[in-house]
Structures are given as C-alpha cells and as structure tokens.
Amino acid sequence: MFCKGRNRKGTPNFFFLAILLVVASLLCAGSALARTVMDPINPTPEDGETGVPTDVVLYWEVEFADANAQSYDVYFGTDPDPLYFDSTGDVEYMEPGDLYMDVGELEEGETYYWRVVAHYLGDDVSGSTWSFKTEESSSGCNTGILNPLLLLLLAPLGMLLRKLR
C-alpha cells in the first residue's frame, strides 16, 4: 500500500508550500511588472534639448508593449508643472513610433515642459517631466527695432530733398 522509504505525511506539506511560493512570487512579480514596465521613456525631443523646431511633434516610448488597451494623457505648456493638454485615446497595439502628440505651432525661443501619464489596467503611471527649448528666430534681425532705425537714418535724406525743391 505504501511505497517503501516514503513519508506520506511530509509530501502534501511540501507541495502546498511549493505552490504557495510560486503563486506568491508570481503575484509580486506581476504587480511590480504592471507598475514599472509602462513608464513613459525616451522622449523626443530629448529632455533639455535646445534649438527644437517650432512645428515639433512629441514622441515617447514605453518599456513594454502589450495588447491590452491603453491610453496616454499628455501634459504640456510653458509652466514647469504643465497642465493637461490632450489624450491619445485608446491604443490597441504599440510600436516605438506609435506614441506621439502633435502640439501645433510653438513660439520661437520658448522653453516648454511636458510629461506623459500612462493608463494601464486601472493603474496610472506618470513619466518624468521633460523640457525643451524651441529655436530662435533665424533672421537674426528684430524687425521691431529695424524700422525705427531706418526712419532715423532716412530723416536727414528727407530734409535734404525738401530743401532742394
């Protein structure tokens, strides 16, 4: 009836403990995985980048792509604590280039701040706040100063023309 040299009393306890350890490790790993793998990363433009075109599109990635529906809220503006800007809506499948937000035409020489909040399986994961500065005016001239200077230079010429009449 019993196998020789086998202790039937210890066998159920061993299997019960082994199964309990496996389940506990999966639960702990699963919650840590769900919490850390969806952090928004790799912003484009890069954090602290300067000379960014004023028609920039913001891109980001996540560390793990999953087939579960997700959405991302983008916070964007000139304040270091940017306000809500827009949402991507549901994203069914992600590849590195799929996560982006077009923020429209921006002001020249302005510093902008942005961050992304990922919504995943009822959990909200906020990425870091990133910043970039747009390119300065390419003309190198400030037309607001140029016009009055030009008028001052042309004034003596106008007076000379009046005397010649």
matplotlib code that plots the C-alpha trace (Angstrom):
import matplotlib.pyplot as plt

x = [0.0, 2.8, 6.0, 9.0, 11.0, 8.4, 6.9, 3.3, 2.9, 5.5, 4.6, 1.4, 3.0, 6.0, 3.8, 1.5, 4.4, 6.0, 2.7, 2.2, 5.7, 5.2, 1.9, 3.2, 6.3, 4.0, 1.7, 4.6, 6.3, 3.1, 2.2, 5.8, 5.8, 2.5, 3.7, 7.1, 7.0, 4.7, 6.6, 6.8, 10.5, 12.8, 11.2, 11.7, 12.7, 15.2, 15.0, 16.9, 17.3, 17.6, 17.0, 13.9, 11.8, 8.5, 6.5, 7.7, 5.7, 6.3, 7.2, 7.7, 8.0, 7.1, 9.3, 6.8, 4.2, 1.1, -2.1, -4.3, -6.0, -4.1, -4.3, -1.9, -2.6, -0.1, 0.5, 2.2, 3.0, 5.5, 5.0, 7.4, 4.3, 2.4, -1.4, -3.4, -3.1, -4.8, -5.2, -4.1, -7.3, -7.1, -4.0, -4.6, -1.1, 2.1, 5.3, 8.0, 6.8, 3.1, 3.1, 3.1, 1.2, 1.1, 1.1, 0.8, 3.0, 5.0, 6.6, 10.3, 12.9, 10.4, 11.0, 8.3, 7.7, 5.8, 5.1, 3.0, 0.7, 0.1, -3.3, -2.8, -5.1, -6.6, -3.2, -1.9, 1.9, 3.4, 6.6, 9.2, 8.6, 10.8, 11.7, 13.0, 13.6, 12.5, 14.8, 15.4, 14.4, 16.6, 16.7, 18.9, 17.2, 14.5, 12.2, 10.7, 14.0, 14.9, 12.0, 12.6, 16.3, 15.7, 13.4, 16.0, 18.6, 16.3, 15.1, 18.1, 17.7, 14.0, 15.1, 17.6, 15.1, 12.7, 15.4, 16.2, 12.5]
y = [0.0, 2.5, 2.9, 1.8, 4.7, 7.4, 9.6, 10.4, 12.9, 15.3, 15.1, 17.3, 20.0, 20.2, 20.6, 23.0, 25.2, 25.0, 26.0, 28.8, 30.2, 30.1, 31.8, 34.5, 35.2, 35.5, 37.9, 40.1, 40.0, 40.7, 43.8, 45.1, 44.4, 46.2, 49.2, 49.7, 48.4, 51.1, 54.1, 56.6, 56.8, 58.1, 61.5, 63.2, 65.9, 64.8, 66.3, 69.6, 69.8, 73.3, 74.6, 72.4, 73.4, 75.2, 72.5, 69.7, 66.5, 64.9, 61.2, 58.8, 55.0, 52.6, 49.8, 47.0, 46.8, 44.8, 44.0, 45.4, 48.7, 51.7, 55.5, 58.3, 61.8, 64.5, 67.4, 70.3, 74.0, 76.7, 76.1, 73.6, 71.9, 71.6, 71.4, 68.7, 69.1, 66.1, 62.3, 59.7, 57.8, 54.0, 52.5, 48.8, 48.0, 49.9, 50.2, 52.7, 55.3, 54.9, 57.0, 60.7, 64.0, 66.9, 70.1, 72.5, 75.5, 76.8, 80.1, 80.7, 80.8, 79.5, 76.7, 74.0, 71.3, 68.1, 64.7, 61.7, 59.7, 56.1, 54.5, 50.7, 48.1, 50.7, 52.0, 55.5, 55.7, 59.2, 59.7, 62.4, 66.0, 66.8, 70.1, 71.6, 75.0, 76.0, 77.5, 81.3, 83.4, 82.5, 86.1, 87.4, 90.8, 92.2, 94.0, 95.9, 97.8, 97.9, 100.1, 103.0, 102.9, 103.0, 106.0, 107.9, 107.3, 108.4, 111.5, 113.6, 112.5, 113.6, 117.1, 117.4, 116.6, 119.3, 122.0, 121.0, 121.7]
z = [0.0, 0.8, -1.1, 0.9, 2.3, 1.5, 4.2, 3.2, 6.0, 4.6, 0.9, 1.0, 3.1, 0.7, -2.4, -0.7, 0.3, -3.2, -4.8, -2.3, -3.0, -6.8, -6.6, -4.2, -6.4, -9.5, -7.7, -6.5, -9.9, -11.7, -9.7, -9.9, -13.7, -14.2, -12.2, -13.8, -17.3, -18.6, -17.5, -20.5, -21.6, -24.4, -25.1, -28.5, -28.3, -25.6, -22.2, -22.1, -25.9, -27.5, -31.0, -31.4, -34.5, -33.7, -35.5, -33.3, -32.7, -29.2, -29.2, -26.4, -25.8, -23.1, -21.9, -22.7, -25.4, -24.6, -26.5, -23.6, -24.4, -23.0, -23.2, -22.5, -21.2, -22.3, -20.0, -21.9, -21.6, -20.7, -16.9, -15.2, -13.9, -17.2, -17.4, -19.2, -22.9, -24.6, -24.6, -27.2, -26.7, -26.7, -28.2, -29.1, -30.3, -29.7, -31.6, -30.7, -33.3, -32.5, -29.3, -30.2, -29.7, -32.2, -30.1, -33.0, -33.9, -30.9, -30.1, -31.1, -28.2, -25.6, -23.1, -23.0, -20.4, -20.9, -19.3, -20.2, -17.9, -19.0, -18.1, -17.9, -16.4, -14.0, -12.9, -13.7, -14.3, -14.7, -16.5, -15.6, -16.7, -19.7, -21.2, -24.5, -25.9, -29.4, -32.0, -32.0, -35.0, -38.0, -39.4, -36.7, -37.1, -34.9, -37.3, -34.4, -34.0, -37.6, -38.8, -36.3, -37.1, -40.8, -40.4, -38.3, -41.0, -43.8, -42.0, -43.0, -46.6, -46.5, -45.1, -47.9, -50.6, -49.2, -49.4, -53.0, -54.0]

ax = plt.figure().add_subplot(projection="3d")
ax.plot(x, y, z, "-o")
ax.set_aspect("equal")
plt.show()
